[in-house]
């Protein structure tokens, strides 16, 4: 077992793996691992270790992001910053003459980004789902089953959309002042249900754009949505497949890529291998048996295959079905392996169940490091009201989201606004961190609507994608130091920063350990091959 306390947390980031192989000058990737490990980010991380800002710092973020902007101290300052950033993006697009070209079919963007609208399905419309007063967004989300709290994300998104609509932010260059009408369909986190629901949204409701939740559901629908040229943005998933601006230009993701998270787990373990008296370690993982859990598992095994300590690390797994009522049997089996590290590669109710089971089967006492996945950084799964003190001391690569319920956020002006806004809308932000996550999702999509609306021709589907692929923003819903940006064919990931944190059940805080790691533009793109489960 590990004998020393947490040391060298910053060093745990000394070598970082890229989201996928291909198309990046920073380093080559190993095709044998499914192109999930890249070698070019280590230097970028090393350069940040001595100068990056901590999660609660309001100082300059020049070292991490290249920006000298200080953290705003009021929502008025945040809105002024966002308006300035949107105006800069609009100017950049217009100055470079990006967007729909004179031939009426070619769409250009930064870093070689190109779309051919003549390849869209017959009868395609650039403005379908728009009226003079409405943007019709179609969403699928789990409102039932073991992942039922996922719909809180969509509910909070609508709160943010209404906030911006009331401020006139969606008034476009054609003088159209619109509200967002989000149609939410319950798919129960079941891709078999998602497919007909998406068909209903695009063929029956004729929505302007679409959002899906979960890697399995998004993988089952993103080919069709790209063939139909329908914006499919900020989907609630961090699968590396969404980093594909060439073959799937109409789709992007919202979360830190799962393979980067998995590789950070591996590096953390490597950097602490010396804490074991016998020089060896057992790592146990509870893996959700779907595309989501499998890419975590695949990336972690890919890291281990490259590790200098691979002969010292025993990796054991148990798989559970997404709708499994309990995780007791699987956790009991893993506990019998006497693991030194536990990693949850799952989402939803099983996150809370795994913490509870670890407290009951002795793993909380015998397993030194226990990791929650980033998608379960929520009071819904780790809060004292849900699991008591069972999650106390657990670790996370958190993906950067602020937790609205945390006491450590009480003085933050954005958090104060978010709490008040959600409460006024009838939602209890203390019930689930997903409400705060939903505001972040809503903010991101709202920036795209606002920028696209100021381009020539106003809000259109093509302008929406050009705006998306050109954005460079500073998000308030994330820990200070994390950027939100994309750039055409070069940078296809919205968020590439994270903190590492440990949970304190007494305060309900995820306490950051060390500085933010911010890697915007560093992750290579990924054309995901579903047959081979690899980036091409």
N, C-alpha and C positions, 0 to 999 in steps of 0.2 A: 504494500500500500504506500501511497505518497505520505511522506513524513513532514515535509516543510510546508509552510503556508504559501500563499500565492506570491510568487516572485517572477519577475521578468514578464509581466503582462504585456508590456509594450513589445518585448522581443517576440511575443507570440505571433506578431504580424510581420516578422522579418522576411518571410517569403510568402507571397500571395499568389494564388493561381487565378488565371483569367477565366472569364465566363465560358468561353469556347475557343476553339482554334480557328485560325484562318483570318487573313486580311488585316494583320496588324504588324507593324514594324518592331514592336517592343520585344517580341520573342516568338519562337516557334512552339508548336504544340506536338504532343506525342500521339500519333494516330492510334496507337495500341490502347489508349485509355479512353477512347471515344471522343477525343479532342476536348476533354474537359479540364485538362491541366495545361496552363501556359507558364512560361518562364520569364516573362518580361515585366512583371509588376513588383518584384522584390526591391529593385532599386528605388522605385517611386515611394514605396512604403518606408524604406530605410531613411530616405530624405525627410520624411515627415516626423519620424519618431522623436526627434529632439525639439520640434517646434510646433507641432500641431496643437490646436486648442482642445482643452477638455470639454466634456459635454455641457457643463453648466457655465462656461466662460462666455463673456460678452465682449471679449477683446477682438482685435483685428484677426481676420482669417487669411491673411496674405499667404502664409506658409502652406496652407492646405488647399485653398481654392484660387489663389491668385487675385483675390479681391481685397481691397482695403476698406470695405464698407463695415461699419460697426453695427452690432445687432440693434435693431429698432427697439425703442422703449415704450411704444404705444401702437395701437392698431392704426392710428392715423399715419404714423411713420411707416408702418408696414405697407399700407395701401399706396402711399406715395412712392415707396421703393418699387412695388410691383407695377405701378403705372409707368414708371420710368423704364423698367426692364422690358415691359411689353412694347413701349414705344421704340426702344432700341432694336427689338426683334423685327418689328414692322419695317423700320428704316433699313435694316440689313437686308431683308427680303426684297424690298423695292429697289434698293441701290444695286443689288446683284441681278435684278430682273428674274428672280425665281418665281415659280408659280406656273399657271397655265399659259402656254406660249401661243403665238399668233395662229398656229395651225389648228388650234382648238382641241388637240388630243395629247400633246406632250406636256408633262408637268416636270419642272426642274426644281431642285433644292440644293442645299450645301453638300460639299464633298462628294460630288458625282451622283447625287440622288436623282433618279429619273422614274417616271411612271408613264405608261402609254394607255390613255383612256380608251383608245380604239379597241383594246383587248377586253374591256368590260363587257358584261353580259348584255345581250340585246335588250333594248328598252331602258337601259340604265339612265338615271337622272342625277345630275350634280346637286340638285336641291330637293330630292325626294325626302319627305319627312319634315320639311320646313313650311311654315306659313308666315304671314307678316308678323305674327305675334307669338309663335311657338316653335321650339325645337323639340322634336319627338325622339327621345332616347329610349331604346329598348334594352332592358337588363334582365339577365337570369341570375338568380341567387338562391342559396338554401335558406328557406324559412321554416323548414321541418327537418327532422332527422338529427343525427349526431353533430351536424355542422350548422344547426339552425340559426345561430347567432350571426352568421355571415350576412344576413339581410340587414343587420344594423348598419353595415357599411353603406348600403344603398340608401337607407333612410336618412343618414347624415349627409350624404351627397346632395340629396334634394334640399336639405336645409341650407347648404351653402349656395346652391343654384338660386334659391329664392332670395337669399341675401344679396347676391350680385345683380339679379334681375331688378330688384327694388332700387338699387343704386344706379341702374342704367348702364352697367358695364357691358351688357350684351347688345347695346345699340350699335349696329354695324354701319359701314360706310355708305350704305344705300338708305339709311334712315330707318331701318327696321329695328324696333325695340321688342325683343323676344323674351319669353320665359321658357324654362326647360320643363317639359312634361315627361317625367321618367315613368315608364311602364315596367313594373317589376313582376317577373314570373318566377314562381317557386319551383326549382328543379331538384331540391333535396340533396344537392351535391351528387347527383347521379347523371353522368353524361348521356345515358340512354334517354333521360327525360329532357336534357338540355337541347338535344338536336331538334326535336319537333317544336320546342318552344322558340328557338331561334328562327326556325322556318315560319312560325306564326308571326313573329315580330317583323320579319323582313318582307314576307309575302302578304300577310293579312293586315297587320298594323302599318306596314310600309314606313318603318322608322328611319330617321336620318342616320343614326349611328347606333352601335351595339356595345355592351359591356358584358363579359361573362366572369364567373368566379371559379377558381380551381384549375389546376393544370389539366386534369382529364377532360373536363368539359370544354376548355379552351382549345385543346389539341383536336378535339372532335369537330370543332366548328370553324377553326380559323382558315382552313383551305377554302371552304365555301364562301366565307365573307370576303376573302381576298379576291376570289374569282368574280364575285359580284361587285367588287370595288365599293364596299361599305366600311366606313371607319369603325375600327374595332379596338378601342383605345383604353389604356390604363386598366387592363384586366387584373383582377385580384389573384395574382399568381407571380411567382418569381422563377418560373422555368426558363432555362437559357434559350429555349426555342424562340422567345419573343424578340431576340436580338437579330432579326433577319430583315433588314430594310430592302434587300434586293428581291427576294422571292415572296416575301410577305410584307410589303410596304404599308398595308392598311392596318397592321396589328402591332401593338406594343404592350409591354407589361408595366406593372407599377412597383413591384417589390425588388429588393436586393436579390440578385440571382442566387438560387439555392445551391448551385455548385460552388460559388464563392464561399458561401456560409459553411458548406461541408468541408471545404479545403482549409478554412480557418480553424475548424475543429481539429483537423489533422495536424496543422502546424502548432497549435496550442499543445497538443499531446507530445509532439516531437520535442518541443522546447522544455517539457517537464519530465522527460523520460528518466533523467538523472535522479529524480526524487524517489525512485523505487529501489529498495534494498537489493533485490535480485536482478535489477536491470531489465525487467520485463514487465509487460502490462497487458491486461485484458480489457478490451473495449466492447461494451454491449450496446446494441441499438434495437429499439422497437420501431419497426418500419411499417408505414401504411402501404398496403399492397395495391398500389395504383401508380400512375405515371408520376405523381407528385413524390411519393415516398421513394420510388425506385430511382429517381434521378439524384436524390440525396445519397442513397446507398451506393449508386454507381460512382458518383464523384468522390465519395469518401474512400471507396476501395481504390479508385484511380490514384488518389493521393498516397495511400499507404503503399501502393506498388512502387512509388518513386522515393519513398522515405528511406533514409540511411538506416533507420531503426526497424525496418519492416520485419526482420527476423525476430525482433523482440516484442512485437505487437500481435496479440491474438485478437481477432475480430469475430464476434459472434452476433447473430441476428435472430430475431423472431418477427414474423410478419403478421399483421392483423388486417382484416377487411375494413373498409371505410365505415360500414354501418354496424360493426361488431358492437354488441351491447356492453361488453366489459373487456378489460385487458388483463384480467387476473391471471389466467393460465400462462399467457405469454410472459408477463412480468415475473411470475414464479419461476419459470424456466430460466429466464435471464439471471435472476437472483442466485440460482443454483450454480452459476458459473463464477460466482464471486468476482464480479467485475470491479475494476479500479475506476473506470469512467463509464457513465451511461449517457447515451444520446437519444433524444426523442426525435424521430424522423416522421412526424405525424402532424395532425391538425385537429382542431375541434375538441369535442368532449374527451377523447383519449388523452389529451394533454393533462387535464385535471386528474383523470383516472390514473395516469402513470405516476404522478406525484403522490397521490394517495396510496397507491400500491407500494411504492418505494418506501414510504413511511411505515407501512405495515409489515413488509417482508424483510426489513432490516437494511435495505440498500442505502437509506438516508444516513445510516451510521457507518456502513462499511465501504460505500462507494464515494471516493473523495470528491470527484467532480461529476456533477449531474447537469446536463444541458437540456434546456427547453429549446424547441425550434423558434425561429424569429416570428413565425405566424401565430404563436401562442403567447406573445408578450401582451397579455390581457388579463385584467382582473377576473374575467369570466373563467379563466383556467387556473390562475395562481393565487387569486385573492383569498384573504383570510376567511371571508364569508363562505367561500366555496370549498376550500381544502384545509382550513385551519392553518397550522404552521407547516404543513407538509412540504410546501414549496420553498421554505426558508433556506437560503444558502445556495439555491440552484443558480446556474449560469446561463448566459444567453449571448449569442451574436445577434443583436437586436434589430438591425436594419434601420436604426436611427429615429424611429417614431417617438414623439413625446407621448407620455402616458398622462392623460388629462386628470386621472384620479390620484396621481402621486402627490404627496405633500411637498415634495421637492420642486413642484411646478407652481406652487401657490402664487409666487410673485411674478410669474411670466405674463406679460400683457396679452399675448396671443391666447394662452391657456385660459386666462380670465374671460376673454371675449368668447372663446369656444364653449366654456362651461355655461355662460349666461345664454348664449344663443341656442344651445341644445336644450337647456332647461325651458326656455320660452317656447320652444317647439314641442315640448312635452316628452322629451327623452332624458333619461337619467344617465349621465355620463359615467357615474360610479359603477353602474351595472356591468359595463363592458368597455374596454379600451377600443373596441371596434367602432364606437361612435366617433372617437377622435381620429381613428384611421380613416373613417368615411369622410370626415371633413377634409382630410388631406387629399383623398381621391377627388372629391368635389372641387377643391381648389385647383388641382392639376388640370382637370378637364375644362374648368372655367377659363383658365388662362389660354387654352387652345381656342375655345369659342371666341374669346375676346380678341386675340391676335388675328385669327382667321377673318373675323368680321371687319377688320380694318384694312384688309387687302383689297386689291381691285376686284370688283364684282361682289364684295361683301362675303357673308358666310356661305360657303359651299363645301361640299365634301372634299374636293381637291385642295382648296385653300386650308381646310382643316389639317390635312396631312402635311402640307408645306409648313404650316405653323408649328405642328408637332415636331417635325424633324429639324426645326431651327431654334427651338426654345432654349433660353438660358435664364434661369430664375433662381431666386433664393427662397426656399420654403420655410414658413414659420412653424409648421406642424412637425418639423424634424429638429433634432438637436442642432444647435448652432455649429456651423462648420461643414454641414452637409449641403451639397448643391444638387439642384435638379436641372438637368440639361441633356440635350441630344444634338447631334450634328450629322444629318444626312446618312450616307453610307459608312461613315467612320465611327460614329458613336450612336449606338442603338439602344442604350440602356438609360432609363430616366434617373434612377438612383444607384450610385455605386459607392456609397459611404455607409459606415456602421460604427457602432460602439460595441464594446464588450462589457457586460454588466453582471452584477450579482444581486439576487432578490433578497430584500429584507421584509419579511412578513409583518413585522411590528409596525413599520411605517407604510408598507405597501409600495415601496420604491424599488425600482431597478437602479442600483447605484453603479454608475459608470466606473470602470477600472482602466485608467489611462486615457490617452487622447482619442479623439475621433480619427478614423482613417478614411480619407476622402480620395477616391480614385476616378473621378469623372473623366471619361474619354479614354480610359486605359484598358477596358475590357474588349477583346476582339469580338467581332460579330459572329453569329452562329446560324447557319442554315441547317436546321434540325431535320435529320432523316428518321422518320418514325419507324421504319423497318429495321434499321441498324441501331437505333437509339444512340445516335452520335451526331456531332456537328460536322458538316462537310466543309 
